[in-house]
Amino acid sequence: MTSNSLALPVRVPSAFHRAIVERYVPVATMVLALIAIWYVATVAMNWTLVRDAFEREETPYTVSDVLAGTMEAERPLLPAPHQVINAFVGGVFGYPPLAPRSLVYHALVTLSATFLGFILGALLGIALALMIVHSRVLERSLLPWIICSQMVPVLALAPIFIVVLGAIGLQGLLPKSIISAYLCFFPIAIGMVKGFTSPDPLQIELMRTWSATPRQMLWKLRWPASVPYLFASLKVAITISLIGAIVAELPTGGEAGIGARLLSGSYYGQTIQIWAALVTAAALASSLIGLVGLVERGVNHRMGAH
């Protein structure tokens, strides 16, 4: 029996395994690095707070006692990752979904304004893009104002919108949705202007030689060409719409919504509650982007894309 016959077979990683490693290992490495940095920052920021608490109570302590205290402080300057995760899990699964202390309830309130604002903003953005593409005068007059509209911070505009809309009898969901739409229409308008003008000039000339009307040119050429730009803009707009809904909840002083949860946490110094609400907002944003991506795949499949 030769030595070659005793050699163990070498397993070559399959393409699937290589794809998994290439896709997830870098992300997992970055996440672990960020968690490690977070824990170090937690110790550094809470050290003085915990040490001073021991000294005020005149309790003997060691370095390990202070270190453990930085990880379990009731109102830390920076909560540890496990504290935030526990608060998030408790807020999601520890109460009935429609209970006032449930994060699911607050998320649903914010999502209602997000979806309405997103729909209003998408319709406005597409309508503005259509007007800009079909009119040189509107392109020169509207486009600069669309760009200038985003130069004023929404934190300054939100109270003004709330007061003005409240004075004319608009309260509740609609004012928050309008603020959300004000933020999210911009990327859709700019993206769809680029999408509607993306067809090759030769294709446009060919449509004209076939005596295509402007409406036919829109539905047969400009709309199909703008689909990639539309969904890229929608993915940006849906997250901005969520941010707008959260910001709109701050000046209203409401008792429900992610923004209200952040505001109450800041009033009472509940930093863990604030961070749990931020994690909820991040999870909502990721889910909304995934939802738009799912619709995009369905549309591309219907259009014959592979």
Secondary structure as UniProt FT lines:
FT   HELIX           3..6
FT   HELIX           15..56
FT   TURN            57..58
FT   HELIX           63..72
FT   HELIX           81..93
FT   TURN            97..98
FT   TURN            100..101
FT   HELIX           103..134
FT   HELIX           136..148
FT   TURN            149..150
FT   HELIX           154..167
FT   TURN            168..169
FT   HELIX           173..196
FT   HELIX           201..209
FT   TURN            210..211
FT   HELIX           214..217
FT   HELIX           218..222
FT   HELIX           223..252
FT   HELIX           258..267
FT   TURN            268..269
FT   HELIX           271..302
FT   TURN            303..304
//
